[in-house]
Amino acid sequence: MLLNYIWIGFFLVAFVVAVASFALTGDATVFKNIIDATFSAAKMAVLDIALPLAGVMTLWLGLMNVGEKAGAIRFLSRIVGPFFSKLFPEIPANHPATGQLLLNFSANMLGLDNAATPLGLKAMESMQQLNRRKDTASNAQIMFLAINTSGLTIIPIAVLAQRAILGAANPTDVFVPLLIATYCSTLGGIIYVAIRQRINLFNKTVLAWLGGITLFIGLLMAYCMSLPPERLARFSNIAGNGILLLVITAFIGGGLYKRINVYDAFIEGAKDGFSTTVKIIPYLIAMLTGIAVFRASGAMGYLIDGLAWCVNALGLDTDFVGALPTAFMKPLSGSGAKAMMIEAMGNYGPDSFVGRLACLFQGSADTTFYIIALYFGSVGIRKVRYSVQAGLIADLIGVVAAILVAYVFFH
């Protein structure tokens, strides 16, 4: 129901803003911009997202089926089972969904979006099989979405590369602040969902795993900070692609060891790739057109201007306001947020406070509405319960953390 109100809200706000703009200026261009935006968004949903995703989905669903038959997914499930059994109590011990969740989170943290999406869709499908109310999001699915929308990325190579392209003196100077902000976002999302689901996070197992993950991230941060930009990019490339190659090799090798027909297992799993992609197209078109209309009407600009006025009226420092377009755009559109980040660095300079903060906003959260539409749409869930709130709260915590960290490091 909440998604229904949000989607309608995009169009209503866009209509009101467009009519008001026309009444004040007499310029009818805004109407054309809105209509053009709907067609452009619909085209992008199919040609730029769904069709490329179909190929990737076919590949990875085939590989996942090989991994399941080879026992690799069950092996991963046993490793992280004690931790995930606390965060996802609805998932039985050693269930394949546990290993699939681990692979999805790992791919996301390494910034491997092409692999993370099909792995996440497979995990969502497995959790849907356990879901008794097929049209309503389960507790496990909500926790999964909250972690995904928080955007935890260990090596934000895309942000660092863009800073280097635009001539930043030290492109990696946002690395540690960005990790702090995105980690705060992820923890915030987990804590909010845990409170709603009455999950005890003070359990020894949870504290030990979270402490270990924190220590690992801290050590990795220290190592990466010691590397020059070109070596960091090389390390990221080797780590990300090397892990993916290891996973593929392990799945196929495991299949050979178990003496299964690897080719037939791959084809069996791959058959679901295209059908899964087709199912999500209506959800993508609906959400992306709503967001596009909201942007094209100029409502986003008025929202940011209004917030800047409020901050100024309260007598607070307004230096961070110039980077807010990236923060507001990130839950709505990944490409839009990237454009806002580049624009901020172009206008203010990549080494300016605003330029750096825009990078922190870009890396400390993910595209909440797109992720919810994608994952829930793939399994036909219409009642998302408090998934949107969890995702937006994680985003808000990431934004606040990014601002605070930026003032500590760069102001």
C-alpha positions as a LaTeX table, in Angstrom:
\begin{tabular}{lrrr}
\hline
Residue & $x$ (\AA) & $y$ (\AA) & $z$ (\AA) \\
\hline
Met1 & 0.00 & 0.00 & 0.00 \\
Leu2 & 2.84 & 2.40 & 0.81 \\
Leu3 & 4.39 & 1.93 & $-2.62$ \\
Asn4 & 1.00 & 2.75 & $-4.10$ \\
Tyr5 & 0.88 & 6.08 & $-2.24$ \\
Ile6 & 4.49 & 6.89 & $-3.11$ \\
Trp7 & 3.98 & 6.16 & $-6.80$ \\
Ile8 & 0.77 & 8.23 & $-6.95$ \\
Gly9 & 2.55 & 10.96 & $-4.99$ \\
Phe10 & 5.26 & 11.26 & $-7.65$ \\
Phe11 & 2.67 & 11.99 & $-10.33$ \\
Leu12 & 0.48 & 14.27 & $-8.20$ \\
Val13 & 3.41 & 16.39 & $-7.05$ \\
Ala14 & 4.73 & 16.57 & $-10.60$ \\
Phe15 & 1.32 & 17.68 & $-11.88$ \\
Val16 & 0.92 & 20.39 & $-9.22$ \\
Val17 & 4.46 & 21.71 & $-9.74$ \\
Ala18 & 4.07 & 21.71 & $-13.53$ \\
Val19 & 0.73 & 23.57 & $-13.41$ \\
Ala20 & 2.11 & 26.11 & $-10.93$ \\
Ser21 & 5.20 & 26.64 & $-13.08$ \\
Phe22 & 3.06 & 27.19 & $-16.17$ \\
Ala23 & 0.77 & 29.60 & $-14.31$ \\
Leu24 & 3.72 & 31.67 & $-13.10$ \\
Thr25 & 5.84 & 31.71 & $-16.26$ \\
Gly26 & 3.48 & 30.85 & $-19.10$ \\
Asp27 & 6.08 & 28.39 & $-20.37$ \\
Ala28 & 4.49 & 25.07 & $-21.39$ \\
Thr29 & 7.85 & 23.34 & $-21.91$ \\
Val30 & 7.51 & 21.65 & $-18.53$ \\
Phe31 & 4.55 & 19.60 & $-19.82$ \\
Lys32 & 6.59 & 18.34 & $-22.77$ \\
Asn33 & 9.50 & 17.54 & $-20.46$ \\
Ile34 & 7.27 & 15.39 & $-18.27$ \\
Ile35 & 5.79 & 13.44 & $-21.18$ \\
Asp36 & 9.24 & 12.95 & $-22.71$ \\
Ala37 & 10.48 & 11.71 & $-19.35$ \\
Thr38 & 7.79 & 9.01 & $-19.19$ \\
Phe39 & 8.73 & 7.60 & $-22.60$ \\
Ser40 & 12.45 & 7.85 & $-21.84$ \\
Ala41 & 12.07 & 6.06 & $-18.50$ \\
Ala42 & 9.95 & 3.28 & $-20.01$ \\
Lys43 & 12.52 & 2.78 & $-22.76$ \\
Met44 & 15.38 & 2.74 & $-20.25$ \\
Ala45 & 13.58 & 0.17 & $-18.06$ \\
Val46 & 13.42 & $-2.29$ & $-20.96$ \\
Leu47 & 16.42 & $-1.55$ & $-23.19$ \\
Asp48 & 19.01 & $-0.36$ & $-20.65$ \\
Ile49 & 18.06 & $-2.48$ & $-17.63$ \\
Ala50 & 15.83 & $-5.47$ & $-18.39$ \\
Leu51 & 17.42 & $-6.74$ & $-21.63$ \\
Pro52 & 21.05 & $-6.54$ & $-20.42$ \\
Leu53 & 19.92 & $-8.09$ & $-17.14$ \\
Ala54 & 18.35 & $-11.03$ & $-19.01$ \\
Gly55 & 21.74 & $-12.21$ & $-20.26$ \\
Val56 & 23.43 & $-11.80$ & $-16.90$ \\
Met57 & 20.50 & $-13.48$ & $-15.14$ \\
Thr58 & 20.63 & $-16.45$ & $-17.52$ \\
Leu59 & 24.35 & $-16.91$ & $-16.91$ \\
Trp60 & 24.29 & $-16.64$ & $-13.13$ \\
Leu61 & 21.11 & $-18.60$ & $-12.53$ \\
Gly62 & 22.68 & $-21.40$ & $-14.54$ \\
Leu63 & 25.86 & $-21.23$ & $-12.46$ \\
Met64 & 23.85 & $-21.06$ & $-9.23$ \\
Asn65 & 22.01 & $-24.25$ & $-10.17$ \\
Val66 & 25.36 & $-25.96$ & $-10.77$ \\
Gly67 & 26.55 & $-24.70$ & $-7.36$ \\
Glu68 & 23.44 & $-25.97$ & $-5.62$ \\
Lys69 & 23.68 & $-29.44$ & $-7.16$ \\
Ala70 & 27.40 & $-29.56$ & $-6.36$ \\
Gly71 & 26.75 & $-28.70$ & $-2.71$ \\
Ala72 & 28.69 & $-25.42$ & $-2.78$ \\
Ile73 & 25.70 & $-23.35$ & $-1.62$ \\
Arg74 & 25.05 & $-25.71$ & 1.30 \\
Phe75 & 28.75 & $-25.46$ & 2.22 \\
Leu76 & 28.53 & $-21.66$ & 2.37 \\
Ser77 & 25.30 & $-21.95$ & 4.35 \\
Arg78 & 27.02 & $-23.97$ & 7.04 \\
Ile79 & 29.78 & $-21.37$ & 7.38 \\
Val80 & 27.53 & $-18.34$ & 7.88 \\
Gly81 & 24.56 & $-20.29$ & 9.25 \\
Pro82 & 25.12 & $-19.40$ & 12.95 \\
Phe83 & 25.19 & $-15.66$ & 12.14 \\
Phe84 & 22.42 & $-15.60$ & 9.56 \\
Ser85 & 20.18 & $-17.77$ & 11.74 \\
Lys86 & 20.04 & $-14.80$ & 14.14 \\
Leu87 & 19.45 & $-12.13$ & 11.48 \\
Phe88 & 17.15 & $-14.35$ & 9.39 \\
Pro89 & 15.44 & $-16.67$ & 11.91 \\
Glu90 & 12.77 & $-17.64$ & 9.37 \\
Ile91 & 15.35 & $-19.37$ & 7.15 \\
Pro92 & 16.00 & $-22.98$ & 8.25 \\
Ala93 & 19.53 & $-24.11$ & 9.07 \\
Asn94 & 21.65 & $-25.00$ & 6.01 \\
His95 & 18.96 & $-23.75$ & 3.62 \\
Pro96 & 20.33 & $-22.76$ & 0.17 \\
Ala97 & 19.03 & $-19.19$ & 0.68 \\
Thr98 & 21.75 & $-18.62$ & 3.30 \\
Gly99 & 24.57 & $-19.29$ & 0.84 \\
Gln100 & 22.83 & $-17.23$ & $-1.83$ \\
Leu101 & 22.51 & $-14.30$ & 0.58 \\
Leu102 & 26.20 & $-14.51$ & 1.40 \\
Leu103 & 27.16 & $-14.48$ & $-2.30$ \\
Asn104 & 24.87 & $-11.49$ & $-2.95$ \\
Phe105 & 26.24 & $-9.47$ & $-0.02$ \\
Ser106 & 29.82 & $-10.32$ & $-0.99$ \\
Ala107 & 29.28 & $-9.22$ & $-4.60$ \\
Asn108 & 27.68 & $-5.98$ & $-3.43$ \\
Met109 & 30.53 & $-5.20$ & $-1.04$ \\
Leu110 & 33.02 & $-5.70$ & $-3.86$ \\
Gly111 & 30.99 & $-3.43$ & $-6.16$ \\
Leu112 & 30.19 & $-6.29$ & $-8.58$ \\
Asp113 & 26.68 & $-5.13$ & $-9.49$ \\
Asn114 & 26.34 & $-7.39$ & $-12.54$ \\
Ala115 & 26.82 & $-10.47$ & $-10.38$ \\
Ala116 & 25.09 & $-9.16$ & $-7.25$ \\
Thr117 & 21.70 & $-8.62$ & $-8.90$ \\
Pro118 & 21.09 & $-12.16$ & $-10.23$ \\
Leu119 & 22.46 & $-13.63$ & $-7.00$ \\
Gly120 & 20.07 & $-11.43$ & $-5.01$ \\
Leu121 & 17.12 & $-12.36$ & $-7.23$ \\
Lys122 & 17.90 & $-16.04$ & $-6.68$ \\
Ala123 & 18.06 & $-15.48$ & $-2.92$ \\
Met124 & 14.73 & $-13.64$ & $-3.04$ \\
Glu125 & 13.18 & $-16.55$ & $-4.93$ \\
Ser126 & 14.45 & $-19.03$ & $-2.32$ \\
Met127 & 13.06 & $-16.92$ & 0.52 \\
Gln128 & 9.76 & $-16.64$ & $-1.35$ \\
Gln129 & 9.49 & $-20.45$ & $-1.30$ \\
Leu130 & 9.56 & $-20.23$ & 2.51 \\
Asn131 & 7.09 & $-17.34$ & 2.57 \\
Arg132 & 3.60 & $-18.45$ & 3.60 \\
Arg133 & 1.90 & $-15.24$ & 2.41 \\
Lys134 & 3.04 & $-15.03$ & $-1.21$ \\
Asp135 & 1.83 & $-11.47$ & $-1.84$ \\
Thr136 & 3.36 & $-10.06$ & 1.38 \\
Ala137 & 7.03 & $-9.49$ & 2.21 \\
Ser138 & 8.37 & $-11.86$ & 4.86 \\
Asn139 & 10.62 & $-10.79$ & 7.72 \\
Ala140 & 13.65 & $-12.37$ & 6.05 \\
Gln141 & 12.97 & $-10.56$ & 2.77 \\
Ile142 & 12.65 & $-7.23$ & 4.56 \\
Met143 & 15.99 & $-7.72$ & 6.37 \\
Phe144 & 17.56 & $-8.66$ & 3.03 \\
Leu145 & 16.21 & $-5.52$ & 1.35 \\
Ala146 & 17.34 & $-3.29$ & 4.24 \\
Ile147 & 20.92 & $-4.55$ & 3.95 \\
Asn148 & 20.87 & $-4.23$ & 0.15 \\
Thr149 & 19.49 & $-0.70$ & 0.09 \\
Ser150 & 22.11 & 0.46 & 2.61 \\
Gly151 & 24.68 & 0.09 & $-0.17$ \\
Leu152 & 27.58 & $-1.39$ & 1.82 \\
Thr153 & 30.61 & $-1.33$ & $-0.49$ \\
Ile154 & 34.13 & $-2.09$ & 0.71 \\
Ile155 & 35.97 & $-0.83$ & $-2.37$ \\
Pro156 & 34.02 & 2.05 & $-4.03$ \\
Ile157 & 36.16 & 1.99 & $-7.14$ \\
Ala158 & 33.56 & 3.77 & $-9.34$ \\
Val159 & 33.58 & 6.85 & $-7.08$ \\
Leu160 & 37.38 & 6.88 & $-6.80$ \\
Ala161 & 37.79 & 6.49 & $-10.56$ \\
Gln162 & 35.45 & 9.41 & $-11.24$ \\
Arg163 & 37.42 & 11.61 & $-8.85$ \\
Ala164 & 40.63 & 10.70 & $-10.67$ \\
Ile165 & 39.04 & 11.48 & $-14.05$ \\
Leu166 & 37.99 & 14.94 & $-12.82$ \\
Gly167 & 41.51 & 15.73 & $-11.58$ \\
Ala168 & 41.29 & 15.30 & $-7.79$ \\
Ala169 & 44.68 & 15.81 & $-6.14$ \\
Asn170 & 44.19 & 12.65 & $-4.08$ \\
Pro171 & 41.27 & 10.62 & $-5.47$ \\
Thr172 & 41.33 & 8.15 & $-2.55$ \\
Asp173 & 40.99 & 10.74 & 0.22 \\
Val174 & 37.25 & 9.96 & 0.47 \\
Phe175 & 37.87 & 6.23 & 0.91 \\
Val176 & 37.85 & 5.99 & 4.72 \\
Pro177 & 35.05 & 8.55 & 5.26 \\
Leu178 & 32.94 & 6.76 & 2.65 \\
Leu179 & 33.39 & 3.37 & 4.31 \\
Ile180 & 32.46 & 4.83 & 7.68 \\
Ala181 & 29.29 & 6.38 & 6.26 \\
Thr182 & 28.15 & 3.30 & 4.35 \\
Tyr183 & 28.87 & 1.03 & 7.33 \\
Cys184 & 26.74 & 3.31 & 9.53 \\
Ser185 & 23.97 & 3.08 & 6.94 \\
Thr186 & 24.08 & $-0.73$ & 6.93 \\
Leu187 & 24.15 & $-1.01$ & 10.72 \\
Gly188 & 21.28 & 1.47 & 10.95 \\
Gly189 & 19.18 & $-0.59$ & 8.55 \\
Ile190 & 19.91 & $-3.81$ & 10.44 \\
Ile191 & 19.12 & $-2.24$ & 13.81 \\
Tyr192 & 15.83 & $-0.75$ & 12.60 \\
Val193 & 14.62 & $-4.04$ & 11.13 \\
Ala194 & 15.85 & $-5.95$ & 14.19 \\
Ile195 & 13.79 & $-3.68$ & 16.44 \\
Arg196 & 10.69 & $-4.15$ & 14.27 \\
Gln197 & 11.20 & $-7.93$ & 14.19 \\
Arg198 & 12.32 & $-8.19$ & 17.85 \\
Ile199 & 15.67 & $-9.74$ & 16.92 \\
Asn200 & 18.23 & $-9.77$ & 19.74 \\
Leu201 & 21.40 & $-8.19$ & 18.34 \\
Phe202 & 23.23 & $-8.55$ & 21.66 \\
Asn203 & 23.52 & $-12.28$ & 21.10 \\
Lys204 & 27.14 & $-13.47$ & 21.39 \\
Thr205 & 27.11 & $-14.91$ & 17.88 \\
Val206 & 25.83 & $-11.67$ & 16.33 \\
Leu207 & 28.28 & $-9.50$ & 18.28 \\
Ala208 & 31.19 & $-11.79$ & 17.38 \\
Trp209 & 30.35 & $-11.73$ & 13.66 \\
Leu210 & 29.70 & $-7.98$ & 13.56 \\
Gly211 & 32.94 & $-7.40$ & 15.50 \\
Gly212 & 34.85 & $-9.62$ & 13.10 \\
Ile213 & 33.37 & $-7.90$ & 10.05 \\
Thr214 & 34.20 & $-4.50$ & 11.56 \\
Leu215 & 37.80 & $-5.59$ & 12.23 \\
Phe216 & 38.15 & $-6.97$ & 8.69 \\
Ile217 & 36.82 & $-3.76$ & 7.14 \\
Gly218 & 39.14 & $-1.71$ & 9.36 \\
Leu219 & 42.21 & $-3.71$ & 8.33 \\
Leu220 & 41.20 & $-3.57$ & 4.68 \\
Met221 & 40.72 & 0.20 & 4.96 \\
Ala222 & 44.20 & 0.57 & 6.46 \\
Tyr223 & 45.75 & $-1.49$ & 3.67 \\
Cys224 & 43.89 & 0.26 & 0.87 \\
Met225 & 44.76 & 3.68 & 2.27 \\
Ser226 & 48.44 & 2.75 & 2.00 \\
Leu227 & 48.12 & 2.15 & $-1.75$ \\
Pro228 & 48.47 & 4.83 & $-4.43$ \\
Pro229 & 45.38 & 5.31 & $-6.66$ \\
Glu230 & 46.65 & 3.17 & $-9.54$ \\
Arg231 & 47.56 & 0.26 & $-7.23$ \\
Leu232 & 44.24 & 0.55 & $-5.41$ \\
Ala233 & 42.38 & 0.29 & $-8.72$ \\
Arg234 & 44.49 & $-2.74$ & $-9.66$ \\
Phe235 & 43.90 & $-4.38$ & $-6.27$ \\
Ser236 & 40.14 & $-3.79$ & $-6.59$ \\
Asn237 & 40.09 & $-5.25$ & $-10.09$ \\
Ile238 & 42.07 & $-8.35$ & $-9.08$ \\
Ala239 & 40.08 & $-8.91$ & $-5.88$ \\
Gly240 & 36.65 & $-8.51$ & $-7.48$ \\
Asn241 & 37.24 & $-10.48$ & $-10.67$ \\
Gly242 & 39.42 & $-13.02$ & $-8.89$ \\
Ile243 & 36.71 & $-13.86$ & $-6.38$ \\
Leu244 & 34.11 & $-14.21$ & $-9.13$ \\
Leu245 & 36.40 & $-16.50$ & $-11.10$ \\
Leu246 & 37.02 & $-18.53$ & $-7.94$ \\
Val247 & 33.27 & $-18.92$ & $-7.36$ \\
Ile248 & 32.64 & $-20.06$ & $-10.95$ \\
Thr249 & 35.58 & $-22.49$ & $-10.85$ \\
Ala250 & 34.49 & $-23.84$ & $-7.47$ \\
Phe251 & 30.94 & $-24.44$ & $-8.67$ \\
Ile252 & 32.04 & $-26.26$ & $-11.84$ \\
Gly253 & 34.80 & $-28.14$ & $-10.01$ \\
Gly254 & 32.34 & $-29.20$ & $-7.33$ \\
Gly255 & 29.97 & $-30.44$ & $-10.00$ \\
Leu256 & 32.73 & $-32.56$ & $-11.55$ \\
Tyr257 & 33.66 & $-33.92$ & $-8.11$ \\
Lys258 & 30.04 & $-34.86$ & $-7.42$ \\
Arg259 & 29.82 & $-36.38$ & $-10.91$ \\
Ile260 & 26.80 & $-34.40$ & $-12.00$ \\
Asn261 & 26.12 & $-33.35$ & $-15.58$ \\
Val262 & 27.39 & $-29.78$ & $-15.26$ \\
Tyr263 & 26.15 & $-28.67$ & $-18.68$ \\
Asp264 & 22.62 & $-29.97$ & $-18.13$ \\
Ala265 & 22.53 & $-28.43$ & $-14.64$ \\
Phe266 & 23.57 & $-25.07$ & $-16.09$ \\
Ile267 & 20.89 & $-25.19$ & $-18.82$ \\
Glu268 & 18.24 & $-26.19$ & $-16.29$ \\
Gly269 & 18.96 & $-23.19$ & $-14.10$ \\
Ala270 & 19.55 & $-20.77$ & $-16.99$ \\
Lys271 & 16.05 & $-21.35$ & $-18.37$ \\
Asp272 & 14.62 & $-19.21$ & $-15.57$ \\
Gly273 & 16.77 & $-16.19$ & $-16.46$ \\
Phe274 & 14.65 & $-14.68$ & $-19.20$ \\
Ser275 & 11.28 & $-15.45$ & $-17.54$ \\
Thr276 & 12.43 & $-13.81$ & $-14.30$ \\
Thr277 & 13.54 & $-10.71$ & $-16.21$ \\
Val278 & 10.21 & $-10.44$ & $-18.04$ \\
Lys279 & 8.32 & $-10.54$ & $-14.73$ \\
Ile280 & 10.11 & $-7.49$ & $-13.35$ \\
Ile281 & 9.63 & $-5.23$ & $-16.40$ \\
Pro282 & 6.19 & $-3.82$ & $-15.33$ \\
Tyr283 & 7.53 & $-3.03$ & $-11.86$ \\
Leu284 & 10.61 & $-1.29$ & $-13.28$ \\
Ile285 & 8.57 & 0.78 & $-15.74$ \\
Ala286 & 6.12 & 1.85 & $-13.02$ \\
Met287 & 8.77 & 2.99 & $-10.55$ \\
Leu288 & 11.18 & 4.56 & $-13.06$ \\
Thr289 & 8.46 & 6.59 & $-14.81$ \\
Gly290 & 7.21 & 7.91 & $-11.47$ \\
Ile291 & 10.71 & 9.01 & $-10.51$ \\
Ala292 & 11.36 & 10.51 & $-13.97$ \\
Val293 & 8.15 & 12.56 & $-13.85$ \\
Phe294 & 9.06 & 13.86 & $-10.39$ \\
Arg295 & 12.47 & 14.99 & $-11.65$ \\
Ala296 & 11.25 & 16.46 & $-14.96$ \\
Ser297 & 8.63 & 18.64 & $-13.26$ \\
Gly298 & 11.32 & 20.46 & $-11.29$ \\
Ala299 & 10.00 & 19.21 & $-7.94$ \\
Met300 & 13.46 & 17.96 & $-6.93$ \\
Gly301 & 14.95 & 21.42 & $-7.35$ \\
Tyr302 & 12.20 & 23.05 & $-5.27$ \\
Leu303 & 12.71 & 20.43 & $-2.56$ \\
Ile304 & 16.41 & 21.17 & $-2.31$ \\
Asp305 & 15.89 & 24.95 & $-2.38$ \\
Gly306 & 13.32 & 24.64 & 0.40 \\
Leu307 & 15.67 & 22.60 & 2.54 \\
Ala308 & 18.48 & 25.11 & 2.01 \\
Trp309 & 16.14 & 27.90 & 3.15 \\
Cys310 & 15.21 & 25.96 & 6.30 \\
Val311 & 18.85 & 25.25 & 7.17 \\
Asn312 & 19.75 & 28.89 & 6.67 \\
Ala313 & 16.76 & 30.02 & 8.75 \\
Leu314 & 17.94 & 27.83 & 11.63 \\
Gly315 & 21.33 & 29.53 & 11.55 \\
Leu316 & 23.17 & 26.32 & 10.70 \\
Asp317 & 26.16 & 25.94 & 8.43 \\
Thr318 & 24.92 & 25.59 & 4.84 \\
Asp319 & 28.12 & 24.37 & 3.20 \\
Phe320 & 26.71 & 20.86 & 2.83 \\
Val321 & 23.57 & 21.96 & 0.95 \\
Gly322 & 25.32 & 22.07 & $-2.43$ \\
Ala323 & 25.87 & 18.29 & $-2.27$ \\
Leu324 & 22.29 & 17.44 & $-1.29$ \\
Pro325 & 21.03 & 16.81 & $-4.87$ \\
Thr326 & 23.17 & 13.65 & $-4.89$ \\
Ala327 & 21.73 & 12.55 & $-1.53$ \\
Phe328 & 18.12 & 13.08 & $-2.63$ \\
Met329 & 18.66 & 11.44 & $-6.01$ \\
Lys330 & 20.44 & 8.31 & $-4.75$ \\
Pro331 & 17.33 & 6.45 & $-3.42$ \\
Leu332 & 15.54 & 7.26 & $-6.69$ \\
Ser333 & 18.10 & 6.74 & $-9.43$ \\
Gly334 & 21.68 & 5.47 & $-9.45$ \\
Ser335 & 22.54 & 7.09 & $-12.79$ \\
Gly336 & 20.84 & 10.32 & $-11.70$ \\
Ala337 & 22.82 & 10.41 & $-8.47$ \\
Lys338 & 26.05 & 9.78 & $-10.36$ \\
Ala339 & 25.25 & 12.70 & $-12.66$ \\
Met340 & 24.58 & 14.90 & $-9.63$ \\
Met341 & 27.90 & 13.83 & $-8.08$ \\
Ile342 & 29.80 & 14.65 & $-11.26$ \\
Glu343 & 27.99 & 17.97 & $-11.55$ \\
Ala344 & 28.88 & 18.86 & $-7.94$ \\
Met345 & 32.56 & 18.06 & $-8.51$ \\
Gly346 & 32.49 & 19.97 & $-11.79$ \\
Asn347 & 30.87 & 23.09 & $-10.31$ \\
Tyr348 & 32.67 & 23.21 & $-6.95$ \\
Gly349 & 35.82 & 21.20 & $-7.73$ \\
Pro350 & 36.63 & 17.57 & $-6.89$ \\
Asp351 & 38.70 & 18.63 & $-3.86$ \\
Ser352 & 36.09 & 21.02 & $-2.50$ \\
Phe353 & 33.98 & 20.21 & 0.56 \\
Val354 & 30.84 & 19.89 & $-1.61$ \\
Gly355 & 32.62 & 17.75 & $-4.21$ \\
Arg356 & 33.90 & 15.32 & $-1.60$ \\
Leu357 & 30.60 & 15.19 & 0.26 \\
Ala358 & 28.74 & 14.40 & $-2.96$ \\
Cys359 & 31.06 & 11.40 & $-3.36$ \\
Leu360 & 30.22 & 10.26 & 0.17 \\
Phe361 & 26.50 & 10.54 & $-0.59$ \\
Gln362 & 26.95 & 8.53 & $-3.79$ \\
Gly363 & 28.76 & 5.70 & $-2.00$ \\
Ser364 & 26.93 & 5.56 & 1.32 \\
Ala365 & 23.50 & 4.38 & 0.10 \\
Asp366 & 21.80 & 2.61 & $-2.79$ \\
Thr367 & 18.78 & 3.05 & $-5.07$ \\
Thr368 & 16.08 & 2.09 & $-2.57$ \\
Phe369 & 12.99 & 2.36 & $-4.79$ \\
Tyr370 & 14.64 & 0.60 & $-7.73$ \\
Ile371 & 15.85 & $-2.27$ & $-5.52$ \\
Ile372 & 12.43 & $-2.72$ & $-3.91$ \\
Ala373 & 10.68 & $-2.70$ & $-7.29$ \\
Leu374 & 13.23 & $-5.11$ & $-8.75$ \\
Tyr375 & 13.40 & $-7.72$ & $-6.01$ \\
Phe376 & 9.80 & $-7.73$ & $-4.86$ \\
Gly377 & 8.57 & $-7.52$ & $-8.45$ \\
Ser378 & 10.56 & $-10.64$ & $-9.35$ \\
Val379 & 8.49 & $-12.76$ & $-6.93$ \\
Gly380 & 5.17 & $-10.92$ & $-7.23$ \\
Ile381 & 5.09 & $-9.31$ & $-3.79$ \\
Arg382 & 2.65 & $-6.39$ & $-3.60$ \\
Lys383 & 2.51 & $-5.74$ & 0.16 \\
Val384 & 5.99 & $-4.61$ & 1.12 \\
Arg385 & 5.11 & $-3.80$ & 4.78 \\
Tyr386 & 7.85 & $-1.56$ & 6.25 \\
Ser387 & 10.51 & $-2.30$ & 3.61 \\
Val388 & 10.41 & 1.25 & 2.23 \\
Gln389 & 10.77 & 2.75 & 5.70 \\
Ala390 & 13.72 & 0.46 & 6.46 \\
Gly391 & 15.47 & 1.37 & 3.22 \\
Leu392 & 14.89 & 5.12 & 3.60 \\
Ile393 & 15.96 & 5.08 & 7.26 \\
Ala394 & 19.19 & 3.34 & 6.24 \\
Asp395 & 19.64 & 6.00 & 3.53 \\
Leu396 & 18.98 & 8.81 & 6.01 \\
Ile397 & 21.49 & 7.41 & 8.49 \\
Gly398 & 24.02 & 7.18 & 5.66 \\
Val399 & 23.36 & 10.81 & 4.68 \\
Val400 & 23.70 & 12.10 & 8.25 \\
Ala401 & 26.84 & 10.01 & 8.80 \\
Ala402 & 28.32 & 11.29 & 5.53 \\
Ile403 & 27.72 & 14.92 & 6.55 \\
Leu404 & 29.24 & 14.43 & 10.01 \\
Val405 & 32.23 & 12.52 & 8.67 \\
Ala406 & 32.80 & 15.11 & 5.95 \\
Tyr407 & 32.92 & 17.91 & 8.52 \\
Val408 & 35.44 & 15.92 & 10.57 \\
Phe409 & 37.71 & 15.02 & 7.63 \\
Phe410 & 37.36 & 17.89 & 5.16 \\
His411 & 35.94 & 21.04 & 6.76 \\
\hline
\end{tabular}
